[in-house]
């Protein structure tokens, strides 16, 4: 699972950006069919390896979450 440094300096995992083993599919389907929507809750149920992207030269906004058109435009400018 990817992790990156946030603007506040904290390293935060980015569970949407990950590689998954195919044998986790059944667990994911069960989770979502049971009403689960927060990927953090699902990934917490499994052993994970975290790869941190905060080396010199790594873009600090690589995992920026753009929820509005304005945020997307801001991201495109940087």
mmCIF file of the N, C-alpha and C atoms, coordinates in Angstrom:
data_MODEL
# 
_entry.id   MODEL 
# 
loop_
_atom_site.group_PDB 
_atom_site.id 
_atom_site.type_symbol 
_atom_site.label_atom_id 
_atom_site.label_alt_id 
_atom_site.label_comp_id 
_atom_site.label_asym_id 
_atom_site.label_entity_id 
_atom_site.label_seq_id 
_atom_site.pdbx_PDB_ins_code 
_atom_site.Cartn_x 
_atom_site.Cartn_y 
_atom_site.Cartn_z 
_atom_site.occupancy 
_atom_site.B_iso_or_equiv 
_atom_site.pdbx_formal_charge 
_atom_site.auth_seq_id 
_atom_site.auth_comp_id 
_atom_site.auth_asym_id 
_atom_site.auth_atom_id 
_atom_site.pdbx_PDB_model_num 
ATOM 1   N N  . UNK A 1 1  ? 0.857   -1.168  0.000   1.00 0.00 ? 1  UNK A N  1 
ATOM 2   C CA . UNK A 1 1  ? 0.000   0.000   0.000   1.00 0.00 ? 1  UNK A CA 1 
ATOM 3   C C  . UNK A 1 1  ? 0.904   1.232   0.000   1.00 0.00 ? 1  UNK A C  1 
ATOM 4   N N  . UNK A 1 2  ? 0.545   2.180   -0.824  1.00 0.00 ? 2  UNK A N  1 
ATOM 5   C CA . UNK A 1 2  ? 1.314   3.420   -0.888  1.00 0.00 ? 2  UNK A CA 1 
ATOM 6   C C  . UNK A 1 2  ? 1.061   4.269   0.356   1.00 0.00 ? 2  UNK A C  1 
ATOM 7   N N  . UNK A 1 3  ? 2.064   5.059   0.709   1.00 0.00 ? 3  UNK A N  1 
ATOM 8   C CA . UNK A 1 3  ? 1.941   6.037   1.782   1.00 0.00 ? 3  UNK A CA 1 
ATOM 9   C C  . UNK A 1 3  ? 2.710   7.279   1.340   1.00 0.00 ? 3  UNK A C  1 
ATOM 10  N N  . UNK A 1 4  ? 2.226   8.428   1.770   1.00 0.00 ? 4  UNK A N  1 
ATOM 11  C CA . UNK A 1 4  ? 2.882   9.681   1.380   1.00 0.00 ? 4  UNK A CA 1 
ATOM 12  C C  . UNK A 1 4  ? 2.782   10.683  2.511   1.00 0.00 ? 4  UNK A C  1 
ATOM 13  N N  . UNK A 1 5  ? 3.709   11.639  2.495   1.00 0.00 ? 5  UNK A N  1 
ATOM 14  C CA . UNK A 1 5  ? 3.711   12.695  3.492   1.00 0.00 ? 5  UNK A CA 1 
ATOM 15  C C  . UNK A 1 5  ? 2.623   13.718  3.166   1.00 0.00 ? 5  UNK A C  1 
ATOM 16  N N  . UNK A 1 6  ? 1.802   14.022  4.146   1.00 0.00 ? 6  UNK A N  1 
ATOM 17  C CA . UNK A 1 6  ? 0.736   15.009  3.990   1.00 0.00 ? 6  UNK A CA 1 
ATOM 18  C C  . UNK A 1 6  ? 1.303   16.409  4.224   1.00 0.00 ? 6  UNK A C  1 
ATOM 19  N N  . UNK A 1 7  ? 0.509   17.423  3.944   1.00 0.00 ? 7  UNK A N  1 
ATOM 20  C CA . UNK A 1 7  ? 0.952   18.808  4.144   1.00 0.00 ? 7  UNK A CA 1 
ATOM 21  C C  . UNK A 1 7  ? 1.292   19.098  5.596   1.00 0.00 ? 7  UNK A C  1 
ATOM 22  N N  . UNK A 1 8  ? 0.681   18.355  6.539   1.00 0.00 ? 8  UNK A N  1 
ATOM 23  C CA . UNK A 1 8  ? 0.973   18.557  7.962   1.00 0.00 ? 8  UNK A CA 1 
ATOM 24  C C  . UNK A 1 8  ? 2.227   17.810  8.407   1.00 0.00 ? 8  UNK A C  1 
ATOM 25  N N  . UNK A 1 9  ? 2.910   17.139  7.466   1.00 0.00 ? 9  UNK A N  1 
ATOM 26  C CA . UNK A 1 9  ? 4.146   16.432  7.767   1.00 0.00 ? 9  UNK A CA 1 
ATOM 27  C C  . UNK A 1 9  ? 3.970   14.974  8.146   1.00 0.00 ? 9  UNK A C  1 
ATOM 28  N N  . UNK A 1 10 ? 2.742   14.538  8.364   1.00 0.00 ? 10 UNK A N  1 
ATOM 29  C CA . UNK A 1 10 ? 2.473   13.163  8.758   1.00 0.00 ? 10 UNK A CA 1 
ATOM 30  C C  . UNK A 1 10 ? 2.474   12.243  7.529   1.00 0.00 ? 10 UNK A C  1 
ATOM 31  N N  . UNK A 1 11 ? 2.974   11.018  7.721   1.00 0.00 ? 11 UNK A N  1 
ATOM 32  C CA . UNK A 1 11 ? 2.894   10.003  6.678   1.00 0.00 ? 11 UNK A CA 1 
ATOM 33  C C  . UNK A 1 11 ? 1.520   9.350   6.784   1.00 0.00 ? 11 UNK A C  1 
ATOM 34  N N  . UNK A 1 12 ? 0.789   9.286   5.675   1.00 0.00 ? 12 UNK A N  1 
ATOM 35  C CA . UNK A 1 12 ? -0.547  8.701   5.674   1.00 0.00 ? 12 UNK A CA 1 
ATOM 36  C C  . UNK A 1 12 ? -0.636  7.655   4.581   1.00 0.00 ? 12 UNK A C  1 
ATOM 37  N N  . UNK A 1 13 ? -1.195  6.501   4.924   1.00 0.00 ? 13 UNK A N  1 
ATOM 38  C CA . UNK A 1 13 ? -1.377  5.465   3.914   1.00 0.00 ? 13 UNK A CA 1 
ATOM 39  C C  . UNK A 1 13 ? -2.437  5.897   2.914   1.00 0.00 ? 13 UNK A C  1 
ATOM 40  N N  . UNK A 1 14 ? -2.294  5.403   1.717   1.00 0.00 ? 14 UNK A N  1 
ATOM 41  C CA . UNK A 1 14 ? -3.203  5.691   0.612   1.00 0.00 ? 14 UNK A CA 1 
ATOM 42  C C  . UNK A 1 14 ? -3.754  4.355   0.108   1.00 0.00 ? 14 UNK A C  1 
ATOM 43  N N  . UNK A 1 15 ? -4.714  3.760   0.825   1.00 0.00 ? 15 UNK A N  1 
ATOM 44  C CA . UNK A 1 15 ? -5.133  2.399   0.513   1.00 0.00 ? 15 UNK A CA 1 
ATOM 45  C C  . UNK A 1 15 ? -5.764  2.202   -0.858  1.00 0.00 ? 15 UNK A C  1 
ATOM 46  N N  . UNK A 1 16 ? -6.210  3.267   -1.502  1.00 0.00 ? 16 UNK A N  1 
ATOM 47  C CA . UNK A 1 16 ? -6.750  3.111   -2.851  1.00 0.00 ? 16 UNK A CA 1 
ATOM 48  C C  . UNK A 1 16 ? -5.629  2.755   -3.829  1.00 0.00 ? 16 UNK A C  1 
ATOM 49  N N  . UNK A 1 17 ? -4.401  3.136   -3.483  1.00 0.00 ? 17 UNK A N  1 
ATOM 50  C CA . UNK A 1 17 ? -3.244  2.852   -4.321  1.00 0.00 ? 17 UNK A CA 1 
ATOM 51  C C  . UNK A 1 17 ? -2.489  1.671   -3.732  1.00 0.00 ? 17 UNK A C  1 
ATOM 52  N N  . UNK A 1 18 ? -2.842  0.472   -4.198  1.00 0.00 ? 18 UNK A N  1 
ATOM 53  C CA . UNK A 1 18 ? -2.203  -0.713  -3.649  1.00 0.00 ? 18 UNK A CA 1 
ATOM 54  C C  . UNK A 1 18 ? -2.244  -1.855  -4.654  1.00 0.00 ? 18 UNK A C  1 
ATOM 55  N N  . UNK A 1 19 ? -1.420  -2.829  -4.404  1.00 0.00 ? 19 UNK A N  1 
ATOM 56  C CA . UNK A 1 19 ? -1.462  -4.079  -5.154  1.00 0.00 ? 19 UNK A CA 1 
ATOM 57  C C  . UNK A 1 19 ? -2.131  -5.099  -4.247  1.00 0.00 ? 19 UNK A C  1 
ATOM 58  N N  . UNK A 1 20 ? -3.059  -5.864  -4.809  1.00 0.00 ? 20 UNK A N  1 
ATOM 59  C CA . UNK A 1 20 ? -3.790  -6.849  -4.015  1.00 0.00 ? 20 UNK A CA 1 
ATOM 60  C C  . UNK A 1 20 ? -3.583  -8.248  -4.574  1.00 0.00 ? 20 UNK A C  1 
ATOM 61  N N  . UNK A 1 21 ? -3.531  -9.197  -3.671  1.00 0.00 ? 21 UNK A N  1 
ATOM 62  C CA . UNK A 1 21 ? -3.499  -10.598 -4.083  1.00 0.00 ? 21 UNK A CA 1 
ATOM 63  C C  . UNK A 1 21 ? -4.908  -10.992 -4.527  1.00 0.00 ? 21 UNK A C  1 
ATOM 64  N N  . UNK A 1 22 ? -5.010  -11.806 -5.551  1.00 0.00 ? 22 UNK A N  1 
ATOM 65  C CA . UNK A 1 22 ? -6.307  -12.218 -6.088  1.00 0.00 ? 22 UNK A CA 1 
ATOM 66  C C  . UNK A 1 22 ? -7.136  -12.967 -5.039  1.00 0.00 ? 22 UNK A C  1 
ATOM 67  N N  . UNK A 1 23 ? -6.472  -13.630 -4.097  1.00 0.00 ? 23 UNK A N  1 
ATOM 68  C CA . UNK A 1 23 ? -7.234  -14.379 -3.089  1.00 0.00 ? 23 UNK A CA 1 
ATOM 69  C C  . UNK A 1 23 ? -7.936  -13.463 -2.080  1.00 0.00 ? 23 UNK A C  1 
ATOM 70  N N  . UNK A 1 24 ? -7.737  -12.148 -2.166  1.00 0.00 ? 24 UNK A N  1 
ATOM 71  C CA . UNK A 1 24 ? -8.465  -11.204 -1.321  1.00 0.00 ? 24 UNK A CA 1 
ATOM 72  C C  . UNK A 1 24 ? -9.795  -10.773 -1.938  1.00 0.00 ? 24 UNK A C  1 
ATOM 73  N N  . UNK A 1 25 ? -10.048 -11.170 -3.175  1.00 0.00 ? 25 UNK A N  1 
ATOM 74  C CA . UNK A 1 25 ? -11.268 -10.756 -3.853  1.00 0.00 ? 25 UNK A CA 1 
ATOM 75  C C  . UNK A 1 25 ? -12.522 -11.161 -3.090  1.00 0.00 ? 25 UNK A C  1 
ATOM 76  N N  . UNK A 1 26 ? -12.575 -12.392 -2.609  1.00 0.00 ? 26 UNK A N  1 
ATOM 77  C CA . UNK A 1 26 ? -13.761 -12.850 -1.882  1.00 0.00 ? 26 UNK A CA 1 
ATOM 78  C C  . UNK A 1 26 ? -14.014 -11.984 -0.644  1.00 0.00 ? 26 UNK A C  1 
ATOM 79  N N  . UNK A 1 27 ? -12.956 -11.650 0.070   1.00 0.00 ? 27 UNK A N  1 
ATOM 80  C CA . UNK A 1 27 ? -13.086 -10.806 1.250   1.00 0.00 ? 27 UNK A CA 1 
ATOM 81  C C  . UNK A 1 27 ? -13.601 -9.416  0.876   1.00 0.00 ? 27 UNK A C  1 
ATOM 82  N N  . UNK A 1 28 ? -13.090 -8.857  -0.205  1.00 0.00 ? 28 UNK A N  1 
ATOM 83  C CA . UNK A 1 28 ? -13.524 -7.525  -0.645  1.00 0.00 ? 28 UNK A CA 1 
ATOM 84  C C  . UNK A 1 28 ? -14.992 -7.537  -1.074  1.00 0.00 ? 28 UNK A C  1 
ATOM 85  N N  . UNK A 1 29 ? -15.384 -8.559  -1.812  1.00 0.00 ? 29 UNK A N  1 
ATOM 86  C CA . UNK A 1 29 ? -16.781 -8.668  -2.244  1.00 0.00 ? 29 UNK A CA 1 
ATOM 87  C C  . UNK A 1 29 ? -17.692 -8.802  -1.032  1.00 0.00 ? 29 UNK A C  1 
ATOM 88  N N  . UNK A 1 30 ? -17.316 -9.637  -0.077  1.00 0.00 ? 30 UNK A N  1 
ATOM 89  C CA . UNK A 1 30 ? -18.123 -9.813  1.134   1.00 0.00 ? 30 UNK A CA 1 
ATOM 90  C C  . UNK A 1 30 ? -18.242 -8.489  1.892   1.00 0.00 ? 30 UNK A C  1 
ATOM 91  N N  . UNK A 1 31 ? -17.138 -7.765  1.999   1.00 0.00 ? 31 UNK A N  1 
ATOM 92  C CA . UNK A 1 31 ? -17.124 -6.478  2.691   1.00 0.00 ? 31 UNK A CA 1 
ATOM 93  C C  . UNK A 1 31 ? -18.074 -5.480  2.025   1.00 0.00 ? 31 UNK A C  1 
ATOM 94  N N  . UNK A 1 32 ? -17.968 -5.339  0.705   1.00 0.00 ? 32 UNK A N  1 
ATOM 95  C CA . UNK A 1 32 ? -18.808 -4.363  0.008   1.00 0.00 ? 32 UNK A CA 1 
ATOM 96  C C  . UNK A 1 32 ? -20.271 -4.790  -0.028  1.00 0.00 ? 32 UNK A C  1 
ATOM 97  N N  . UNK A 1 33 ? -20.525 -6.075  -0.192  1.00 0.00 ? 33 UNK A N  1 
ATOM 98  C CA . UNK A 1 33 ? -21.917 -6.546  -0.194  1.00 0.00 ? 33 UNK A CA 1 
ATOM 99  C C  . UNK A 1 33 ? -22.544 -6.424  1.190   1.00 0.00 ? 33 UNK A C  1 
ATOM 100 N N  . UNK A 1 34 ? -21.724 -6.401  2.216   1.00 0.00 ? 34 UNK A N  1 
ATOM 101 C CA . UNK A 1 34 ? -22.219 -6.198  3.576   1.00 0.00 ? 34 UNK A CA 1 
ATOM 102 C C  . UNK A 1 34 ? -22.400 -4.730  3.925   1.00 0.00 ? 34 UNK A C  1 
ATOM 103 N N  . UNK A 1 35 ? -22.189 -3.845  2.951   1.00 0.00 ? 35 UNK A N  1 
ATOM 104 C CA . UNK A 1 35 ? -22.388 -2.419  3.173   1.00 0.00 ? 35 UNK A CA 1 
ATOM 105 C C  . UNK A 1 35 ? -21.116 -1.640  3.431   1.00 0.00 ? 35 UNK A C  1 
ATOM 106 N N  . UNK A 1 36 ? -19.971 -2.319  3.487   1.00 0.00 ? 36 UNK A N  1 
ATOM 107 C CA . UNK A 1 36 ? -18.698 -1.635  3.725   1.00 0.00 ? 36 UNK A CA 1 
ATOM 108 C C  . UNK A 1 36 ? -18.339 -0.712  2.574   1.00 0.00 ? 36 UNK A C  1 
ATOM 109 N N  . UNK A 1 37 ? -17.899 0.479   2.901   1.00 0.00 ? 37 UNK A N  1 
ATOM 110 C CA . UNK A 1 37 ? -17.515 1.457   1.874   1.00 0.00 ? 37 UNK A CA 1 
ATOM 111 C C  . UNK A 1 37 ? -16.151 2.081   2.132   1.00 0.00 ? 37 UNK A C  1 
ATOM 112 N N  . UNK A 1 38 ? -15.699 2.090   3.372   1.00 0.00 ? 38 UNK A N  1 
ATOM 113 C CA . UNK A 1 38 ? -14.417 2.716   3.716   1.00 0.00 ? 38 UNK A CA 1 
ATOM 114 C C  . UNK A 1 38 ? -13.287 1.706   3.505   1.00 0.00 ? 38 UNK A C  1 
ATOM 115 N N  . UNK A 1 39 ? -12.484 1.956   2.481   1.00 0.00 ? 39 UNK A N  1 
ATOM 116 C CA . UNK A 1 39 ? -11.428 1.006   2.167   1.00 0.00 ? 39 UNK A CA 1 
ATOM 117 C C  . UNK A 1 39 ? -10.442 0.837   3.315   1.00 0.00 ? 39 UNK A C  1 
ATOM 118 N N  . UNK A 1 40 ? -10.257 1.901   4.133   1.00 0.00 ? 40 UNK A N  1 
ATOM 119 C CA . UNK A 1 40 ? -9.355  1.807   5.289   1.00 0.00 ? 40 UNK A CA 1 
ATOM 120 C C  . UNK A 1 40 ? -9.802  0.690   6.240   1.00 0.00 ? 40 UNK A C  1 
ATOM 121 N N  . UNK A 1 41 ? -11.112 0.562   6.415   1.00 0.00 ? 41 UNK A N  1 
ATOM 122 C CA . UNK A 1 41 ? -11.637 -0.478  7.310   1.00 0.00 ? 41 UNK A CA 1 
ATOM 123 C C  . UNK A 1 41 ? -11.383 -1.864  6.739   1.00 0.00 ? 41 UNK A C  1 
ATOM 124 N N  . UNK A 1 42 ? -11.511 -2.005  5.426   1.00 0.00 ? 42 UNK A N  1 
ATOM 125 C CA . UNK A 1 42 ? -11.263 -3.305  4.813   1.00 0.00 ? 42 UNK A CA 1 
ATOM 126 C C  . UNK A 1 42 ? -9.769  -3.661  4.845   1.00 0.00 ? 42 UNK A C  1 
ATOM 127 N N  . UNK A 1 43 ? -8.914  -2.716  4.490   1.00 0.00 ? 43 UNK A N  1 
ATOM 128 C CA . UNK A 1 43 ? -7.484  -3.029  4.486   1.00 0.00 ? 43 UNK A CA 1 
ATOM 129 C C  . UNK A 1 43 ? -6.969  -3.314  5.894   1.00 0.00 ? 43 UNK A C  1 
ATOM 130 N N  . UNK A 1 44 ? -7.593  -2.711  6.909   1.00 0.00 ? 44 UNK A N  1 
ATOM 131 C CA . UNK A 1 44 ? -7.181  -2.965  8.299   1.00 0.00 ? 44 UNK A CA 1 
ATOM 132 C C  . UNK A 1 44 ? -7.431  -4.418  8.709   1.00 0.00 ? 44 UNK A C  1 
ATOM 133 N N  . UNK A 1 45 ? -8.261  -5.102  7.978   1.00 0.00 ? 45 UNK A N  1 
ATOM 134 C CA . UNK A 1 45 ? -8.570  -6.499  8.280   1.00 0.00 ? 45 UNK A CA 1 
ATOM 135 C C  . UNK A 1 45 ? -7.503  -7.447  7.747   1.00 0.00 ? 45 UNK A C  1 
ATOM 136 N N  . UNK A 1 46 ? -6.545  -6.937  7.001   1.00 0.00 ? 46 UNK A N  1 
ATOM 137 C CA . UNK A 1 46 ? -5.553  -7.770  6.323   1.00 0.00 ? 46 UNK A CA 1 
ATOM 138 C C  . UNK A 1 46 ? -4.132  -7.267  6.603   1.00 0.00 ? 46 UNK A C  1 
ATOM 139 N N  . UNK A 1 47 ? -3.195  -8.171  6.494   1.00 0.00 ? 47 UNK A N  1 
ATOM 140 C CA . UNK A 1 47 ? -1.789  -7.814  6.635   1.00 0.00 ? 47 UNK A CA 1 
ATOM 141 C C  . UNK A 1 47 ? -1.389  -6.986  5.413   1.00 0.00 ? 47 UNK A C  1 
ATOM 142 N N  . UNK A 1 48 ? -0.726  -5.873  5.653   1.00 0.00 ? 48 UNK A N  1 
ATOM 143 C CA . UNK A 1 48 ? -0.309  -5.013  4.552   1.00 0.00 ? 48 UNK A CA 1 
ATOM 144 C C  . UNK A 1 48 ? 1.172   -4.657  4.677   1.00 0.00 ? 48 UNK A C  1 
ATOM 145 N N  . UNK A 1 49 ? 1.749   -4.353  3.562   1.00 0.00 ? 49 UNK A N  1 
ATOM 146 C CA . UNK A 1 49 ? 3.101   -3.794  3.516   1.00 0.00 ? 49 UNK A CA 1 
ATOM 147 C C  . UNK A 1 49 ? 2.956   -2.382  2.981   1.00 0.00 ? 49 UNK A C  1 
ATOM 148 N N  . UNK A 1 50 ? 3.614   -1.439  3.617   1.00 0.00 ? 50 UNK A N  1 
ATOM 149 C CA . UNK A 1 50 ? 3.496   -0.030  3.239   1.00 0.00 ? 50 UNK A CA 1 
ATOM 150 C C  . UNK A 1 50 ? 4.770   0.408   2.527   1.00 0.00 ? 50 UNK A C  1 
ATOM 151 N N  . UNK A 1 51 ? 4.597   1.074   1.397   1.00 0.00 ? 51 UNK A N  1 
ATOM 152 C CA . UNK A 1 51 ? 5.707   1.644   0.637   1.00 0.00 ? 51 UNK A CA 1 
ATOM 153 C C  . UNK A 1 51 ? 5.546   3.155   0.689   1.00 0.00 ? 51 UNK A C  1 
ATOM 154 N N  . UNK A 1 52 ? 6.505   3.816   1.317   1.00 0.00 ? 52 UNK A N  1 
ATOM 155 C CA . UNK A 1 52 ? 6.422   5.260   1.519   1.00 0.00 ? 52 UNK A CA 1 
ATOM 156 C C  . UNK A 1 52 ? 7.046   6.007   0.346   1.00 0.00 ? 52 UNK A C  1 
ATOM 157 N N  . UNK A 1 53 ? 6.305   6.974   -0.167  1.00 0.00 ? 53 UNK A N  1 
ATOM 158 C CA . UNK A 1 53 ? 6.764   7.823   -1.258  1.00 0.00 ? 53 UNK A CA 1 
ATOM 159 C C  . UNK A 1 53 ? 7.063   9.207   -0.692  1.00 0.00 ? 53 UNK A C  1 
ATOM 160 N N  . UNK A 1 54 ? 8.231   9.344   -0.056  1.00 0.00 ? 54 UNK A N  1 
ATOM 161 C CA . UNK A 1 54 ? 8.631   10.658  0.440   1.00 0.00 ? 54 UNK A CA 1 
ATOM 162 C C  . UNK A 1 54 ? 10.129  10.880  0.280   1.00 0.00 ? 54 UNK A C  1 
ATOM 163 N N  . UNK A 1 55 ? 10.698  10.232  -0.718  1.00 0.00 ? 55 UNK A N  1 
ATOM 164 C CA . UNK A 1 55 ? 12.115  10.426  -1.030  1.00 0.00 ? 55 UNK A CA 1 
ATOM 165 C C  . UNK A 1 55 ? 12.293  11.763  -1.741  1.00 0.00 ? 55 UNK A C  1 
ATOM 166 N N  . UNK A 1 56 ? 13.502  12.310  -1.704  1.00 0.00 ? 56 UNK A N  1 
ATOM 167 C CA . UNK A 1 56 ? 13.741  13.550  -2.446  1.00 0.00 ? 56 UNK A CA 1 
ATOM 168 C C  . UNK A 1 56 ? 13.341  13.362  -3.918  1.00 0.00 ? 56 UNK A C  1 
ATOM 169 N N  . UNK A 1 57 ? 12.598  14.305  -4.435  1.00 0.00 ? 57 UNK A N  1 
ATOM 170 C CA . UNK A 1 57 ? 12.145  14.219  -5.814  1.00 0.00 ? 57 UNK A CA 1 
ATOM 171 C C  . UNK A 1 57 ? 10.754  13.631  -5.985  1.00 0.00 ? 57 UNK A C  1 
ATOM 172 N N  . UNK A 1 58 ? 10.240  12.934  -4.953  1.00 0.00 ? 58 UNK A N  1 
ATOM 173 C CA . UNK A 1 58 ? 8.870   12.429  -5.032  1.00 0.00 ? 58 UNK A CA 1 
ATOM 174 C C  . UNK A 1 58 ? 7.916   13.612  -4.939  1.00 0.00 ? 58 UNK A C  1 
ATOM 175 N N  . UNK A 1 59 ? 6.959   13.727  -5.860  1.00 0.00 ? 59 UNK A N  1 
ATOM 176 C CA . UNK A 1 59 ? 6.043   14.868  -5.811  1.00 0.00 ? 59 UNK A CA 1 
ATOM 177 C C  . UNK A 1 59 ? 5.181   14.831  -4.550  1.00 0.00 ? 59 UNK A C  1 
ATOM 178 N N  . UNK A 1 60 ? 5.175   15.891  -3.759  1.00 0.00 ? 60 UNK A N  1 
ATOM 179 C CA . UNK A 1 60 ? 4.439   15.886  -2.494  1.00 0.00 ? 60 UNK A CA 1 
ATOM 180 C C  . UNK A 1 60 ? 2.930   15.780  -2.654  1.00 0.00 ? 60 UNK A C  1 
ATOM 181 N N  . UNK A 1 61 ? 2.411   16.092  -3.831  1.00 0.00 ? 61 UNK A N  1 
ATOM 182 C CA . UNK A 1 61 ? 0.959   16.020  -4.036  1.00 0.00 ? 61 UNK A CA 1 
ATOM 183 C C  . UNK A 1 61 ? 0.569   14.845  -4.932  1.00 0.00 ? 61 UNK A C  1 
ATOM 184 N N  . UNK A 1 62 ? 1.419   13.831  -5.012  1.00 0.00 ? 62 UNK A N  1 
ATOM 185 C CA . UNK A 1 62 ? 1.163   12.691  -5.893  1.00 0.00 ? 62 UNK A CA 1 
ATOM 186 C C  . UNK A 1 62 ? -0.136  11.977  -5.565  1.00 0.00 ? 62 UNK A C  1 
ATOM 187 N N  . UNK A 1 63 ? -0.540  11.976  -4.307  1.00 0.00 ? 63 UNK A N  1 
ATOM 188 C CA . UNK A 1 63 ? -1.750  11.276  -3.895  1.00 0.00 ? 63 UNK A CA 1 
ATOM 189 C C  . UNK A 1 63 ? -2.828  12.249  -3.419  1.00 0.00 ? 63 UNK A C  1 
ATOM 190 N N  . UNK A 1 64 ? -2.773  13.483  -3.894  1.00 0.00 ? 64 UNK A N  1 
ATOM 191 C CA . UNK A 1 64 ? -3.740  14.501  -3.509  1.00 0.00 ? 64 UNK A CA 1 
ATOM 192 C C  . UNK A 1 64 ? -5.149  14.050  -3.884  1.00 0.00 ? 64 UNK A C  1 
ATOM 193 N N  . UNK A 1 65 ? -6.091  14.254  -2.997  1.00 0.00 ? 65 UNK A N  1 
ATOM 194 C CA . UNK A 1 65 ? -7.471  13.857  -3.201  1.00 0.00 ? 65 UNK A CA 1 
ATOM 195 C C  . UNK A 1 65 ? -8.279  15.058  -3.699  1.00 0.00 ? 65 UNK A C  1 
ATOM 196 N N  . UNK A 1 66 ? -8.594  15.067  -4.984  1.00 0.00 ? 66 UNK A N  1 
ATOM 197 C CA . UNK A 1 66 ? -9.374  16.151  -5.572  1.00 0.00 ? 66 UNK A CA 1 
ATOM 198 C C  . UNK A 1 66 ? -10.851 15.762  -5.570  1.00 0.00 ? 66 UNK A C  1 
ATOM 199 N N  . UNK A 1 67 ? -11.645 16.448  -4.755  1.00 0.00 ? 67 UNK A N  1 
ATOM 200 C CA . UNK A 1 67 ? -13.071 16.145  -4.646  1.00 0.00 ? 67 UNK A CA 1 
ATOM 201 C C  . UNK A 1 67 ? -13.966 17.133  -5.379  1.00 0.00 ? 67 UNK A C  1 
ATOM 202 N N  . UNK A 1 68 ? -13.399 18.246  -5.793  1.00 0.00 ? 68 UNK A N  1 
ATOM 203 C CA . UNK A 1 68 ? -14.186 19.254  -6.510  1.00 0.00 ? 68 UNK A CA 1 
ATOM 204 C C  . UNK A 1 68 ? -13.446 19.648  -7.777  1.00 0.00 ? 68 UNK A C  1 
ATOM 205 N N  . UNK A 1 69 ? -14.170 20.273  -8.677  1.00 0.00 ? 69 UNK A N  1 
ATOM 206 C CA . UNK A 1 69 ? -13.545 20.746  -9.910  1.00 0.00 ? 69 UNK A CA 1 
ATOM 207 C C  . UNK A 1 69 ? -12.464 21.779  -9.603  1.00 0.00 ? 69 UNK A C  1 
ATOM 208 N N  . UNK A 1 70 ? -12.710 22.638  -8.616  1.00 0.00 ? 70 UNK A N  1 
ATOM 209 C CA . UNK A 1 70 ? -11.715 23.625  -8.208  1.00 0.00 ? 70 UNK A CA 1 
ATOM 210 C C  . UNK A 1 70 ? -10.440 22.969  -7.697  1.00 0.00 ? 70 UNK A C  1 
ATOM 211 N N  . UNK A 1 71 ? -10.577 21.929  -6.887  1.00 0.00 ? 71 UNK A N  1 
ATOM 212 C CA . UNK A 1 71 ? -9.391  21.214  -6.381  1.00 0.00 ? 71 UNK A CA 1 
ATOM 213 C C  . UNK A 1 71 ? -8.644  20.549  -7.523  1.00 0.00 ? 71 UNK A C  1 
ATOM 214 N N  . UNK A 1 72 ? -9.369  20.029  -8.500  1.00 0.00 ? 72 UNK A N  1 
ATOM 215 C CA . UNK A 1 72 ? -8.714  19.416  -9.658  1.00 0.00 ? 72 UNK A CA 1 
ATOM 216 C C  . UNK A 1 72 ? -7.935  20.465  -10.446 1.00 0.00 ? 72 UNK A C  1 
ATOM 217 N N  . UNK A 1 73 ? -8.531  21.624  -10.652 1.00 0.00 ? 73 UNK A N  1 
ATOM 218 C CA . UNK A 1 73 ? -7.830  22.694  -11.358 1.00 0.00 ? 73 UNK A CA 1 
ATOM 219 C C  . UNK A 1 73 ? -6.588  23.145  -10.594 1.00 0.00 ? 73 UNK A C  1 
ATOM 220 N N  . UNK A 1 74 ? -6.686  23.259  -9.284  1.00 0.00 ? 74 UNK A N  1 
ATOM 221 C CA . UNK A 1 74 ? -5.521  23.614  -8.457  1.00 0.00 ? 74 UNK A CA 1 
ATOM 222 C C  . UNK A 1 74 ? -4.422  22.573  -8.609  1.00 0.00 ? 74 UNK A C  1 
ATOM 223 N N  . UNK A 1 75 ? -4.803  21.319  -8.623  1.00 0.00 ? 75 UNK A N  1 
ATOM 224 C CA . UNK A 1 75 ? -3.832  20.236  -8.755  1.00 0.00 ? 75 UNK A CA 1 
ATOM 225 C C  . UNK A 1 75 ? -3.154  20.280  -10.119 1.00 0.00 ? 75 UNK A C  1 
ATOM 226 N N  . UNK A 1 76 ? -3.919  20.573  -11.140 1.00 0.00 ? 76 UNK A N  1 
ATOM 227 C CA . UNK A 1 76 ? -3.354  20.642  -12.497 1.00 0.00 ? 76 UNK A CA 1 
ATOM 228 C C  . UNK A 1 76 ? -2.338  21.764  -12.637 1.00 0.00 ? 76 UNK A C  1 
ATOM 229 N N  . UNK A 1 77 ? -2.489  22.826  -11.834 1.00 0.00 ? 77 UNK A N  1 
ATOM 230 C CA . UNK A 1 77 ? -1.559  23.964  -11.874 1.00 0.00 ? 77 UNK A CA 1 
ATOM 231 C C  . UNK A 1 77 ? -0.237  23.663  -11.192 1.00 0.00 ? 77 UNK A C  1 
ATOM 232 N N  . UNK A 1 78 ? -0.237  22.707  -10.273 1.00 0.00 ? 78 UNK A N  1 
ATOM 233 C CA . UNK A 1 78 ? 0.992   22.453  -9.492  1.00 0.00 ? 78 UNK A CA 1 
ATOM 234 C C  . UNK A 1 78 ? 1.876   21.417  -10.139 1.00 0.00 ? 78 UNK A C  1 
# 
